[in-house]
Amino acid sequence: MTPAHRHRTGPMGVAVVGCGTISDQYLTNLTAFPDLRVLVCADLDPERARSQAEAYGVPAWGGVARGLADPDVELVVNLTVPAAHAEVGRAAVEAGKHVWNEKPLTADTAGAASCSKRPRPRACGSAGRRTPSWAPVCRARCGWCAPVRSACR
C-alpha cells in the first residue's frame, strides 16, 4: 500500500476491470454507495469499457493499464475471466491498489501460488462461499478492511 492511501478522506476511488455481463450488477451497486466513486471502467475491448462507463456515469474508460495508472483509484474490482484473475490481481497489487476479485481467485493452483509470493494489499477478497456478489469495503480505525479480510492473513 502506498503512503498516499493511508490518509485519504472522502469516497474511495474504484476501477472496474472487466466490463462483461457481471459488471452490470457490480456497477449498479458500486455507483449507489456514497463512500465509493467508480472512476474507471477498463476492459480488453475498449468499446465495451466505453459503453459501461457511459451507462453508469463513470468518468473514464480504457484498458487495464488506464485503471491501474489512475492515482485516485484505490480499489480494483477484478471482474475479468478466471484465467486473467491472477495477472490482473498481481498488477493491481504492484500498482499499490487494493483488490476485490470475482471468484475464483485464480484458474489454477500455479496462479494462486504466484499470488501468494507477492505482497498482498491490506484489504482483499474474493466473492464466493456465502458472501454477496458485492461486499462493502469500509474504512476502519486500523486501516482498510473487508468482510473477508481474515482470509488474506
Rosetta constraint file for C-alpha pairs under 8 A:
AtomPair CA 1 CA 5 HARMONIC 6.71 0.50
AtomPair CA 1 CA 6 HARMONIC 7.83 0.50
AtomPair CA 1 CA 93 HARMONIC 7.96 0.50
AtomPair CA 1 CA 96 HARMONIC 4.89 0.50
AtomPair CA 1 CA 97 HARMONIC 6.72 0.50
AtomPair CA 1 CA 98 HARMONIC 7.73 0.50
AtomPair CA 1 CA 121 HARMONIC 6.22 0.50
AtomPair CA 1 CA 122 HARMONIC 7.24 0.50
AtomPair CA 2 CA 6 HARMONIC 7.32 0.50
AtomPair CA 2 CA 96 HARMONIC 5.63 0.50
AtomPair CA 3 CA 7 HARMONIC 7.57 0.50
AtomPair CA 4 CA 8 HARMONIC 6.84 0.50
AtomPair CA 5 CA 74 HARMONIC 7.00 0.50
AtomPair CA 6 CA 143 HARMONIC 7.09 0.50
AtomPair CA 10 CA 35 HARMONIC 6.95 0.50
AtomPair CA 11 CA 34 HARMONIC 6.89 0.50
AtomPair CA 11 CA 35 HARMONIC 4.32 0.50
AtomPair CA 11 CA 36 HARMONIC 4.74 0.50
AtomPair CA 11 CA 37 HARMONIC 5.87 0.50
AtomPair CA 12 CA 35 HARMONIC 6.10 0.50
AtomPair CA 12 CA 36 HARMONIC 4.70 0.50
AtomPair CA 12 CA 37 HARMONIC 5.93 0.50
AtomPair CA 12 CA 73 HARMONIC 7.44 0.50
AtomPair CA 12 CA 74 HARMONIC 6.41 0.50
AtomPair CA 12 CA 75 HARMONIC 7.37 0.50
AtomPair CA 13 CA 36 HARMONIC 6.14 0.50
AtomPair CA 13 CA 37 HARMONIC 5.02 0.50
AtomPair CA 13 CA 38 HARMONIC 5.91 0.50
AtomPair CA 13 CA 39 HARMONIC 6.09 0.50
AtomPair CA 13 CA 72 HARMONIC 5.61 0.50
AtomPair CA 13 CA 73 HARMONIC 4.35 0.50
AtomPair CA 13 CA 74 HARMONIC 5.27 0.50
AtomPair CA 13 CA 75 HARMONIC 6.37 0.50
AtomPair CA 14 CA 36 HARMONIC 6.92 0.50
AtomPair CA 14 CA 37 HARMONIC 5.95 0.50
AtomPair CA 14 CA 38 HARMONIC 4.55 0.50
AtomPair CA 14 CA 39 HARMONIC 5.66 0.50
AtomPair CA 14 CA 40 HARMONIC 6.89 0.50
AtomPair CA 14 CA 73 HARMONIC 5.11 0.50
AtomPair CA 14 CA 74 HARMONIC 6.05 0.50
AtomPair CA 14 CA 75 HARMONIC 4.83 0.50
AtomPair CA 14 CA 76 HARMONIC 5.82 0.50
AtomPair CA 14 CA 77 HARMONIC 7.12 0.50
AtomPair CA 15 CA 38 HARMONIC 5.95 0.50
AtomPair CA 15 CA 39 HARMONIC 5.83 0.50
AtomPair CA 15 CA 40 HARMONIC 4.64 0.50
AtomPair CA 15 CA 41 HARMONIC 5.90 0.50
AtomPair CA 15 CA 42 HARMONIC 7.15 0.50
AtomPair CA 15 CA 67 HARMONIC 5.47 0.50
AtomPair CA 15 CA 68 HARMONIC 7.68 0.50
AtomPair CA 15 CA 73 HARMONIC 6.13 0.50
AtomPair CA 15 CA 74 HARMONIC 7.98 0.50
AtomPair CA 15 CA 75 HARMONIC 6.38 0.50
AtomPair CA 15 CA 76 HARMONIC 4.89 0.50
AtomPair CA 15 CA 77 HARMONIC 6.15 0.50
AtomPair CA 16 CA 23 HARMONIC 7.75 0.50
AtomPair CA 16 CA 27 HARMONIC 7.96 0.50
AtomPair CA 16 CA 38 HARMONIC 7.35 0.50
AtomPair CA 16 CA 40 HARMONIC 6.29 0.50
AtomPair CA 16 CA 41 HARMONIC 4.97 0.50
AtomPair CA 16 CA 42 HARMONIC 6.05 0.50
AtomPair CA 16 CA 67 HARMONIC 7.66 0.50
AtomPair CA 16 CA 76 HARMONIC 6.00 0.50
AtomPair CA 16 CA 77 HARMONIC 4.84 0.50
AtomPair CA 16 CA 78 HARMONIC 6.38 0.50
AtomPair CA 16 CA 79 HARMONIC 7.14 0.50
AtomPair CA 17 CA 41 HARMONIC 6.15 0.50
AtomPair CA 17 CA 42 HARMONIC 4.62 0.50
AtomPair CA 17 CA 43 HARMONIC 5.79 0.50
AtomPair CA 17 CA 64 HARMONIC 6.36 0.50
AtomPair CA 17 CA 67 HARMONIC 7.34 0.50
AtomPair CA 17 CA 76 HARMONIC 6.87 0.50
AtomPair CA 17 CA 77 HARMONIC 6.04 0.50
AtomPair CA 17 CA 78 HARMONIC 5.08 0.50
AtomPair CA 17 CA 79 HARMONIC 5.73 0.50
AtomPair CA 17 CA 80 HARMONIC 6.42 0.50
AtomPair CA 18 CA 23 HARMONIC 7.00 0.50
AtomPair CA 18 CA 41 HARMONIC 7.65 0.50
AtomPair CA 18 CA 42 HARMONIC 6.01 0.50
AtomPair CA 18 CA 43 HARMONIC 4.84 0.50
AtomPair CA 18 CA 44 HARMONIC 7.59 0.50
AtomPair CA 18 CA 49 HARMONIC 7.86 0.50
AtomPair CA 18 CA 78 HARMONIC 6.52 0.50
AtomPair CA 18 CA 79 HARMONIC 4.71 0.50
AtomPair CA 18 CA 80 HARMONIC 4.49 0.50
AtomPair CA 18 CA 81 HARMONIC 7.77 0.50
AtomPair CA 19 CA 23 HARMONIC 5.20 0.50
AtomPair CA 19 CA 24 HARMONIC 7.86 0.50
AtomPair CA 19 CA 41 HARMONIC 6.95 0.50
AtomPair CA 19 CA 42 HARMONIC 6.71 0.50
AtomPair CA 19 CA 43 HARMONIC 5.74 0.50
AtomPair CA 19 CA 48 HARMONIC 6.28 0.50
AtomPair CA 19 CA 49 HARMONIC 5.80 0.50
AtomPair CA 19 CA 52 HARMONIC 6.69 0.50
AtomPair CA 19 CA 79 HARMONIC 7.20 0.50
AtomPair CA 19 CA 80 HARMONIC 7.75 0.50
AtomPair CA 20 CA 24 HARMONIC 7.74 0.50
AtomPair CA 20 CA 48 HARMONIC 7.60 0.50
AtomPair CA 20 CA 79 HARMONIC 7.80 0.50
AtomPair CA 20 CA 80 HARMONIC 7.90 0.50
AtomPair CA 22 CA 26 HARMONIC 6.70 0.50
AtomPair CA 22 CA 79 HARMONIC 7.34 0.50
AtomPair CA 23 CA 27 HARMONIC 5.77 0.50
AtomPair CA 23 CA 79 HARMONIC 6.92 0.50
AtomPair CA 24 CA 28 HARMONIC 5.99 0.50
AtomPair CA 24 CA 52 HARMONIC 7.88 0.50
AtomPair CA 25 CA 29 HARMONIC 6.43 0.50
AtomPair CA 26 CA 30 HARMONIC 5.83 0.50
AtomPair CA 26 CA 133 HARMONIC 7.53 0.50
AtomPair CA 26 CA 134 HARMONIC 6.67 0.50
AtomPair CA 27 CA 31 HARMONIC 5.77 0.50
AtomPair CA 27 CA 56 HARMONIC 6.81 0.50
AtomPair CA 28 CA 32 HARMONIC 6.53 0.50
AtomPair CA 28 CA 56 HARMONIC 7.41 0.50
AtomPair CA 29 CA 33 HARMONIC 6.77 0.50
AtomPair CA 29 CA 134 HARMONIC 7.37 0.50
AtomPair CA 30 CA 36 HARMONIC 6.63 0.50
AtomPair CA 30 CA 37 HARMONIC 7.51 0.50
AtomPair CA 30 CA 38 HARMONIC 6.92 0.50
AtomPair CA 31 CA 36 HARMONIC 7.00 0.50
AtomPair CA 31 CA 37 HARMONIC 6.54 0.50
AtomPair CA 31 CA 38 HARMONIC 6.36 0.50
AtomPair CA 31 CA 56 HARMONIC 7.31 0.50
AtomPair CA 33 CA 37 HARMONIC 7.87 0.50
AtomPair CA 38 CA 58 HARMONIC 6.00 0.50
AtomPair CA 39 CA 58 HARMONIC 5.66 0.50
AtomPair CA 39 CA 59 HARMONIC 5.79 0.50
AtomPair CA 39 CA 60 HARMONIC 6.06 0.50
AtomPair CA 39 CA 72 HARMONIC 7.92 0.50
AtomPair CA 39 CA 73 HARMONIC 6.92 0.50
AtomPair CA 40 CA 53 HARMONIC 7.27 0.50
AtomPair CA 40 CA 58 HARMONIC 6.19 0.50
AtomPair CA 40 CA 59 HARMONIC 6.56 0.50
AtomPair CA 40 CA 60 HARMONIC 4.69 0.50
AtomPair CA 40 CA 61 HARMONIC 5.08 0.50
AtomPair CA 40 CA 62 HARMONIC 7.54 0.50
AtomPair CA 40 CA 66 HARMONIC 7.70 0.50
AtomPair CA 40 CA 67 HARMONIC 5.71 0.50
AtomPair CA 41 CA 49 HARMONIC 5.34 0.50
AtomPair CA 41 CA 50 HARMONIC 7.26 0.50
AtomPair CA 41 CA 52 HARMONIC 6.86 0.50
AtomPair CA 41 CA 53 HARMONIC 5.65 0.50
AtomPair CA 41 CA 58 HARMONIC 6.97 0.50
AtomPair CA 41 CA 60 HARMONIC 6.49 0.50
AtomPair CA 41 CA 61 HARMONIC 4.65 0.50
AtomPair CA 41 CA 62 HARMONIC 6.61 0.50
AtomPair CA 41 CA 67 HARMONIC 7.17 0.50
AtomPair CA 42 CA 46 HARMONIC 7.48 0.50
AtomPair CA 42 CA 49 HARMONIC 5.28 0.50
AtomPair CA 42 CA 61 HARMONIC 5.54 0.50
AtomPair CA 42 CA 62 HARMONIC 4.90 0.50
AtomPair CA 42 CA 63 HARMONIC 4.79 0.50
AtomPair CA 42 CA 64 HARMONIC 5.30 0.50
AtomPair CA 42 CA 66 HARMONIC 7.09 0.50
AtomPair CA 42 CA 67 HARMONIC 6.14 0.50
AtomPair CA 43 CA 48 HARMONIC 6.86 0.50
AtomPair CA 43 CA 49 HARMONIC 5.33 0.50
AtomPair CA 43 CA 62 HARMONIC 6.49 0.50
AtomPair CA 43 CA 63 HARMONIC 5.13 0.50
AtomPair CA 43 CA 64 HARMONIC 6.18 0.50
AtomPair CA 44 CA 63 HARMONIC 5.72 0.50
AtomPair CA 44 CA 64 HARMONIC 7.22 0.50
AtomPair CA 45 CA 49 HARMONIC 6.51 0.50
AtomPair CA 45 CA 63 HARMONIC 7.63 0.50
AtomPair CA 46 CA 50 HARMONIC 6.08 0.50
AtomPair CA 46 CA 61 HARMONIC 7.56 0.50
AtomPair CA 46 CA 62 HARMONIC 5.61 0.50
AtomPair CA 46 CA 63 HARMONIC 6.60 0.50
AtomPair CA 47 CA 51 HARMONIC 6.03 0.50
AtomPair CA 48 CA 52 HARMONIC 6.27 0.50
AtomPair CA 49 CA 53 HARMONIC 6.10 0.50
AtomPair CA 49 CA 61 HARMONIC 5.65 0.50
AtomPair CA 49 CA 62 HARMONIC 6.18 0.50
AtomPair CA 49 CA 63 HARMONIC 7.87 0.50
AtomPair CA 50 CA 54 HARMONIC 6.13 0.50
AtomPair CA 50 CA 60 HARMONIC 7.94 0.50
AtomPair CA 50 CA 61 HARMONIC 5.54 0.50
AtomPair CA 50 CA 62 HARMONIC 7.14 0.50
AtomPair CA 51 CA 55 HARMONIC 6.12 0.50
AtomPair CA 52 CA 56 HARMONIC 6.15 0.50
AtomPair CA 52 CA 58 HARMONIC 7.86 0.50
AtomPair CA 53 CA 57 HARMONIC 5.77 0.50
AtomPair CA 53 CA 58 HARMONIC 4.50 0.50
AtomPair CA 53 CA 59 HARMONIC 6.74 0.50
AtomPair CA 53 CA 60 HARMONIC 6.71 0.50
AtomPair CA 53 CA 61 HARMONIC 6.20 0.50
AtomPair CA 54 CA 58 HARMONIC 6.29 0.50
AtomPair CA 54 CA 59 HARMONIC 7.89 0.50
AtomPair CA 61 CA 66 HARMONIC 7.36 0.50
AtomPair CA 61 CA 67 HARMONIC 7.75 0.50
AtomPair CA 62 CA 66 HARMONIC 5.66 0.50
AtomPair CA 62 CA 67 HARMONIC 7.33 0.50
AtomPair CA 63 CA 67 HARMONIC 6.92 0.50
AtomPair CA 64 CA 68 HARMONIC 6.36 0.50
AtomPair CA 64 CA 88 HARMONIC 7.86 0.50
AtomPair CA 65 CA 69 HARMONIC 5.92 0.50
AtomPair CA 66 CA 70 HARMONIC 6.51 0.50
AtomPair CA 67 CA 73 HARMONIC 7.19 0.50
AtomPair CA 67 CA 76 HARMONIC 7.76 0.50
AtomPair CA 68 CA 73 HARMONIC 7.25 0.50
AtomPair CA 68 CA 76 HARMONIC 7.74 0.50
AtomPair CA 68 CA 91 HARMONIC 7.82 0.50
AtomPair CA 68 CA 92 HARMONIC 6.17 0.50
AtomPair CA 68 CA 95 HARMONIC 6.32 0.50
AtomPair CA 68 CA 97 HARMONIC 7.63 0.50
AtomPair CA 69 CA 95 HARMONIC 7.50 0.50
AtomPair CA 73 CA 97 HARMONIC 7.28 0.50
AtomPair CA 74 CA 96 HARMONIC 7.76 0.50
AtomPair CA 74 CA 97 HARMONIC 5.08 0.50
AtomPair CA 74 CA 98 HARMONIC 6.01 0.50
AtomPair CA 75 CA 97 HARMONIC 5.48 0.50
AtomPair CA 75 CA 98 HARMONIC 4.56 0.50
AtomPair CA 75 CA 99 HARMONIC 5.63 0.50
AtomPair CA 75 CA 100 HARMONIC 7.26 0.50
AtomPair CA 76 CA 92 HARMONIC 6.73 0.50
AtomPair CA 76 CA 97 HARMONIC 6.49 0.50
AtomPair CA 76 CA 98 HARMONIC 6.12 0.50
AtomPair CA 76 CA 99 HARMONIC 4.94 0.50
AtomPair CA 76 CA 100 HARMONIC 6.22 0.50
AtomPair CA 77 CA 99 HARMONIC 6.03 0.50
AtomPair CA 77 CA 100 HARMONIC 4.75 0.50
AtomPair CA 77 CA 101 HARMONIC 6.06 0.50
AtomPair CA 77 CA 102 HARMONIC 7.71 0.50
AtomPair CA 78 CA 85 HARMONIC 6.89 0.50
AtomPair CA 78 CA 88 HARMONIC 7.12 0.50
AtomPair CA 78 CA 89 HARMONIC 7.02 0.50
AtomPair CA 78 CA 99 HARMONIC 7.02 0.50
AtomPair CA 78 CA 100 HARMONIC 5.98 0.50
AtomPair CA 78 CA 101 HARMONIC 4.75 0.50
AtomPair CA 78 CA 102 HARMONIC 6.06 0.50
AtomPair CA 79 CA 85 HARMONIC 7.84 0.50
AtomPair CA 79 CA 101 HARMONIC 6.60 0.50
AtomPair CA 79 CA 102 HARMONIC 5.41 0.50
AtomPair CA 80 CA 84 HARMONIC 6.05 0.50
AtomPair CA 80 CA 85 HARMONIC 6.16 0.50
AtomPair CA 80 CA 102 HARMONIC 7.72 0.50
AtomPair CA 81 CA 85 HARMONIC 6.57 0.50
AtomPair CA 82 CA 86 HARMONIC 7.96 0.50
AtomPair CA 82 CA 103 HARMONIC 7.44 0.50
AtomPair CA 82 CA 104 HARMONIC 6.35 0.50
AtomPair CA 82 CA 105 HARMONIC 7.41 0.50
AtomPair CA 82 CA 106 HARMONIC 5.81 0.50
AtomPair CA 82 CA 107 HARMONIC 5.20 0.50
AtomPair CA 83 CA 106 HARMONIC 6.66 0.50
AtomPair CA 83 CA 107 HARMONIC 5.20 0.50
AtomPair CA 84 CA 88 HARMONIC 6.08 0.50
AtomPair CA 84 CA 106 HARMONIC 7.67 0.50
AtomPair CA 85 CA 89 HARMONIC 5.80 0.50
AtomPair CA 85 CA 101 HARMONIC 7.16 0.50
AtomPair CA 85 CA 104 HARMONIC 7.97 0.50
AtomPair CA 85 CA 105 HARMONIC 6.42 0.50
AtomPair CA 85 CA 106 HARMONIC 5.45 0.50
AtomPair CA 85 CA 107 HARMONIC 7.46 0.50
AtomPair CA 86 CA 90 HARMONIC 5.96 0.50
AtomPair CA 86 CA 105 HARMONIC 7.08 0.50
AtomPair CA 86 CA 106 HARMONIC 5.41 0.50
AtomPair CA 86 CA 107 HARMONIC 7.92 0.50
AtomPair CA 86 CA 111 HARMONIC 5.73 0.50
AtomPair CA 86 CA 112 HARMONIC 7.05 0.50
AtomPair CA 86 CA 114 HARMONIC 7.85 0.50
AtomPair CA 86 CA 115 HARMONIC 6.55 0.50
AtomPair CA 87 CA 91 HARMONIC 6.18 0.50
AtomPair CA 88 CA 92 HARMONIC 6.13 0.50
AtomPair CA 89 CA 93 HARMONIC 6.24 0.50
AtomPair CA 89 CA 99 HARMONIC 6.53 0.50
AtomPair CA 89 CA 101 HARMONIC 7.37 0.50
AtomPair CA 89 CA 115 HARMONIC 7.98 0.50
AtomPair CA 90 CA 94 HARMONIC 6.05 0.50
AtomPair CA 90 CA 115 HARMONIC 6.51 0.50
AtomPair CA 90 CA 118 HARMONIC 7.22 0.50
AtomPair CA 91 CA 95 HARMONIC 6.14 0.50
AtomPair CA 92 CA 96 HARMONIC 6.48 0.50
AtomPair CA 92 CA 97 HARMONIC 5.27 0.50
AtomPair CA 92 CA 98 HARMONIC 7.14 0.50
AtomPair CA 92 CA 99 HARMONIC 6.84 0.50
AtomPair CA 93 CA 97 HARMONIC 5.14 0.50
AtomPair CA 93 CA 98 HARMONIC 6.41 0.50
AtomPair CA 93 CA 99 HARMONIC 7.05 0.50
AtomPair CA 93 CA 119 HARMONIC 7.18 0.50
AtomPair CA 93 CA 120 HARMONIC 6.54 0.50
AtomPair CA 93 CA 121 HARMONIC 6.21 0.50
AtomPair CA 94 CA 119 HARMONIC 7.82 0.50
AtomPair CA 96 CA 121 HARMONIC 7.57 0.50
AtomPair CA 97 CA 121 HARMONIC 7.00 0.50
AtomPair CA 98 CA 121 HARMONIC 5.29 0.50
AtomPair CA 98 CA 122 HARMONIC 7.07 0.50
AtomPair CA 98 CA 123 HARMONIC 5.86 0.50
AtomPair CA 98 CA 124 HARMONIC 6.14 0.50
AtomPair CA 99 CA 121 HARMONIC 7.09 0.50
AtomPair CA 99 CA 123 HARMONIC 7.03 0.50
AtomPair CA 99 CA 124 HARMONIC 5.06 0.50
AtomPair CA 99 CA 125 HARMONIC 6.90 0.50
AtomPair CA 100 CA 124 HARMONIC 5.53 0.50
AtomPair CA 100 CA 125 HARMONIC 5.17 0.50
AtomPair CA 100 CA 126 HARMONIC 5.95 0.50
AtomPair CA 100 CA 127 HARMONIC 7.86 0.50
AtomPair CA 101 CA 105 HARMONIC 6.30 0.50
AtomPair CA 101 CA 124 HARMONIC 7.72 0.50
AtomPair CA 101 CA 125 HARMONIC 6.11 0.50
AtomPair CA 101 CA 126 HARMONIC 4.64 0.50
AtomPair CA 101 CA 127 HARMONIC 6.61 0.50
AtomPair CA 102 CA 126 HARMONIC 5.51 0.50
AtomPair CA 102 CA 127 HARMONIC 5.20 0.50
AtomPair CA 102 CA 128 HARMONIC 7.85 0.50
AtomPair CA 102 CA 133 HARMONIC 7.97 0.50
AtomPair CA 103 CA 126 HARMONIC 5.58 0.50
AtomPair CA 103 CA 127 HARMONIC 5.15 0.50
AtomPair CA 103 CA 128 HARMONIC 5.86 0.50
AtomPair CA 104 CA 126 HARMONIC 7.03 0.50
AtomPair CA 104 CA 127 HARMONIC 7.62 0.50
AtomPair CA 104 CA 128 HARMONIC 7.53 0.50
AtomPair CA 105 CA 112 HARMONIC 7.08 0.50
AtomPair CA 105 CA 126 HARMONIC 6.11 0.50
AtomPair CA 106 CA 111 HARMONIC 5.63 0.50
AtomPair CA 106 CA 112 HARMONIC 5.68 0.50
AtomPair CA 107 CA 111 HARMONIC 6.74 0.50
AtomPair CA 107 CA 112 HARMONIC 7.99 0.50
AtomPair CA 108 CA 112 HARMONIC 6.56 0.50
AtomPair CA 109 CA 113 HARMONIC 6.04 0.50
AtomPair CA 110 CA 114 HARMONIC 6.21 0.50
AtomPair CA 111 CA 115 HARMONIC 6.35 0.50
AtomPair CA 112 CA 116 HARMONIC 6.36 0.50
AtomPair CA 113 CA 117 HARMONIC 6.66 0.50
AtomPair CA 114 CA 118 HARMONIC 6.99 0.50
AtomPair CA 116 CA 120 HARMONIC 7.68 0.50
AtomPair CA 120 CA 124 HARMONIC 7.72 0.50
AtomPair CA 120 CA 152 HARMONIC 7.61 0.50
AtomPair CA 122 CA 143 HARMONIC 7.83 0.50
AtomPair CA 122 CA 144 HARMONIC 6.45 0.50
AtomPair CA 122 CA 145 HARMONIC 7.19 0.50
AtomPair CA 122 CA 149 HARMONIC 7.93 0.50
AtomPair CA 122 CA 152 HARMONIC 7.94 0.50
AtomPair CA 123 CA 144 HARMONIC 5.69 0.50
AtomPair CA 123 CA 145 HARMONIC 5.15 0.50
AtomPair CA 123 CA 146 HARMONIC 5.83 0.50
AtomPair CA 123 CA 149 HARMONIC 6.02 0.50
AtomPair CA 123 CA 152 HARMONIC 7.61 0.50
AtomPair CA 124 CA 145 HARMONIC 7.96 0.50
AtomPair CA 124 CA 146 HARMONIC 6.75 0.50
AtomPair CA 124 CA 148 HARMONIC 7.35 0.50
AtomPair CA 124 CA 149 HARMONIC 6.29 0.50
AtomPair CA 124 CA 152 HARMONIC 6.54 0.50
AtomPair CA 125 CA 146 HARMONIC 7.11 0.50
AtomPair CA 125 CA 147 HARMONIC 7.92 0.50
AtomPair CA 125 CA 148 HARMONIC 5.59 0.50
AtomPair CA 125 CA 149 HARMONIC 6.59 0.50
AtomPair CA 125 CA 151 HARMONIC 7.39 0.50
AtomPair CA 125 CA 152 HARMONIC 7.16 0.50
AtomPair CA 126 CA 148 HARMONIC 7.67 0.50
AtomPair CA 127 CA 131 HARMONIC 6.13 0.50
AtomPair CA 127 CA 132 HARMONIC 6.96 0.50
AtomPair CA 127 CA 133 HARMONIC 5.87 0.50
AtomPair CA 127 CA 134 HARMONIC 7.49 0.50
AtomPair CA 127 CA 135 HARMONIC 7.90 0.50
AtomPair CA 128 CA 132 HARMONIC 7.60 0.50
AtomPair CA 128 CA 133 HARMONIC 7.69 0.50
AtomPair CA 131 CA 135 HARMONIC 6.99 0.50
AtomPair CA 135 CA 146 HARMONIC 7.32 0.50
AtomPair CA 135 CA 147 HARMONIC 6.70 0.50
AtomPair CA 136 CA 146 HARMONIC 6.97 0.50
AtomPair CA 136 CA 147 HARMONIC 7.60 0.50
AtomPair CA 137 CA 144 HARMONIC 7.50 0.50
AtomPair CA 137 CA 145 HARMONIC 6.30 0.50
AtomPair CA 137 CA 146 HARMONIC 5.05 0.50
AtomPair CA 137 CA 147 HARMONIC 7.50 0.50
AtomPair CA 138 CA 144 HARMONIC 6.34 0.50
AtomPair CA 138 CA 145 HARMONIC 5.92 0.50
AtomPair CA 138 CA 146 HARMONIC 6.62 0.50
AtomPair CA 139 CA 143 HARMONIC 6.10 0.50
AtomPair CA 139 CA 144 HARMONIC 4.99 0.50
AtomPair CA 139 CA 145 HARMONIC 6.44 0.50
AtomPair CA 140 CA 144 HARMONIC 5.93 0.50
AtomPair CA 140 CA 145 HARMONIC 6.63 0.50
AtomPair CA 145 CA 149 HARMONIC 6.09 0.50
AtomPair CA 148 CA 152 HARMONIC 7.40 0.50
AtomPair CA 149 CA 153 HARMONIC 7.21 0.50
